[in-house]
Amino acid sequence: MRKPNILNVARYIIEQRGSMTTMKLQKLTYYCQAWSLAWDGEPLFEEDFQAWANGPVSPELYHHHRGFFRVDSDFLEDNHFNDFTQDQLDTIEAVLRDYGDSSAMDLSNMTHQERPWKEARIGVSDGERSTKVVDKETMQEFYAGKIR
């Protein structure tokens, strides 16, 4: 069974939620990764997030939506993926339930308050560009620590 990539997860989110801003899609994929690390003890996909000024961003996903503010329901339609495990689907659905109604700015602001992004931004000025990777181990520790 092959593992999903971030484009597969982004496509699933679009299939479930429809058109949205690219910032919101970035943050929802980030939280899918974060909670997969916390709940399942493994990454949902291998791609990394970088600590950009507006929060975590996947360069791979950004490459596909660069220049767009919003993506429509046909975005990444060639990346439909049928092999999600039940745990993976449960994680994505929980993220969409808990974060899906938040605005892109609210999601961005939330990531700015959380240790994984903040640690990756150490030494980087507010608003400054950065390609520092948000560490998956830090993500796993931080989000697992929020489980009650």
Secondary structure, DSSP 4 states (H G I P E B T S, - for coil): -PPP-HHHHHHHHHHHH-SEEHHHHHHHHHHHHHHHHHHHSS-SSS---EEETTEEE-HHHHHHHTT-SEE-TTTTGGG------HHHHHHHHHHHHHHTTS-HHHHHHHHHTSHHHHHHTTT--TT-----B--HHHHHHHHHTT--
